[in-house]
Amino acid sequence: MENENWTDNTEANEDGTFLTQREYDERFVRLTEDEYRYFCDWISKHTQEMYEHKVGYEARWTLDPKVFYVKLLDESLYSMDEIMLDIRNKMV
């Protein structure tokens, strides 16, 4: 069996077990610089709705190459798939 690296995060699965590093990373969506800019614009346009439903997001990035990793902390209002679809439709 593959050696799993455990994170120091406090995020747990529904059954209360903690996520492995790979499971934790899989929840992030990888964005280019342009996609991240559109993501920020999308968030700005939907800030009130997200605030009212207590939906936040987490963003991480690397500098070389410039890549962004984003995940919603609650997908009950919107999913990252829906947001990415909106973003990709604007970029076309």
C-alpha positions, -999 to 999 in steps of 0.1 A, spaced: 0 0 0 12 35 -8 27 55 20 2 83 29 15 115 42 -8 130 68 -14 167 70 -14 189 101 -48 203 90 -79 199 111 -102 192 83 -119 158 87 -140 135 65 -177 130 73 -168 99 94 -145 120 116 -112 106 102 -86 132 91 -77 137 55 -44 125 40 -23 151 22 -34 137 -12 -71 139 -2 -66 174 11 -48 185 -20 -75 170 -43 -101 194 -30 -82 224 -45 -87 235 -81 -55 246 -99 -59 280 -117 -37 300 -140 -31 336 -133 -59 347 -156 -83 322 -142 -76 333 -107 -82 369 -118 -116 359 -131 -122 339 -99 -116 370 -79 -140 390 -101 -166 363 -97 -162 364 -59 -165 402 -60 -198 399 -78 -212 373 -54 -198 386 -22 -231 394 -6 -246 360 -13 -215 342 0 -214 364 31 -251 357 39 -245 319 35 -212 320 53 -192 306 24 -155 313 23 -126 301 2 -90 292 7 -63 302 -18 -27 291 -21 -2 299 -48 33 293 -61 55 320 -75 75 300 -101 55 291 -120 27 314 -110 -1 289 -102 -31 293 -78 -49 266 -59 -84 274 -47 -111 256 -28 -145 266 -14 -149 259 23 -186 252 18 -202 241 -14 -238 242 -3 -245 274 -22 -221 272 -52 -196 245 -62 -162 251 -77 -174 233 -109 -202 259 -113 -178 288 -107 -152 274 -131 -179 269 -157 -189 306 -154 -152 316 -155 -145 295 -186 -176 309 -204 -163 344 -198 -128 336 -210 -140 322 -244 
